[in-house]
């Protein structure tokens, strides 16, 4: 993966408000873009590929690895092989339900996993807020802030089940139909070339640099993770 930027000598010579050097500012922006691309790739439903003379290498996203602990797979859908060589087939979407979530949590526990975090789209987090039930749901919690104002809490931060305690984290990079239940230490980023800022050859009066990285996503044990699939 790479991001590049070009800054003219004129931009370098200007005294701009809010930043000392234009190139440093542009590099910072490209670094954030690269990190966003990396996160998006991790959650992608894509199979890995070794590439070739005319095609790039592709890392297998989480969707190509998790196959053991799944629920709510819709009509026409199918789990992947589980080794990254094929993507999962999406099926007909149905509602995200607490029973399916609990079923996946139990399945992960049975397989020896210890899930700790749930990544999901904003719309599915709202479903959890509105529809998940528990023994403490009838209580509202008001907290006085330092300014003397009260806060009304309407969120699911932590969900406790007999099979583990998980934190809900909304992500812009998770597909709407996927609710991922993950054990983070069973995933790893393997770097062939860590993220690096390198200069490129000048073109006329312009300075060029690029941010480059070669990496892949490693599944250390897919059975420690799960998915509620095909959520409408």
JOLINKA-V449083 format. One line per field, one symbol per residue. ss: DSSP state (H for helix, E for strand, - for the rest). phi: phi as a letter, one per 30 degrees, with the letter a starting at -180 (. if undefined). Layout:
# JOLINKA-V449083
ss: ???
phi: ???
This chain:
# JOLINKA-V449083
ss: -EEEEEEEHHHHH--------HHHHHHHHHHHHHHHHHHHHH------E--E--E--E---HHH-----EE------E----------E----E---HHHHHHHHHHHHH------EEEE-HHHHHHHHHH----------EEE-----EEE-----EEEE--EEEEEEE--------EEEE-HHHEEEEEEEEEEEEEEEEE--EEEEEEEEEEEEEE--HHH-EEE--E-
phi: .abbbbbdddddddccdjadbddddddddddddddddddeddcdcbddbdiadcbddbdddedccdbdcbbiddeidadddjbidbddcdcddbddbdddddddedddeddjdbdbbbcaddddddddddcdcadcddccbcbddddicccccbaccbbcbdckcbcdbdbdcddedcbccbcddcbbcccdbeebcbdcddbicccbbbcbababcccdadddbabcchdd
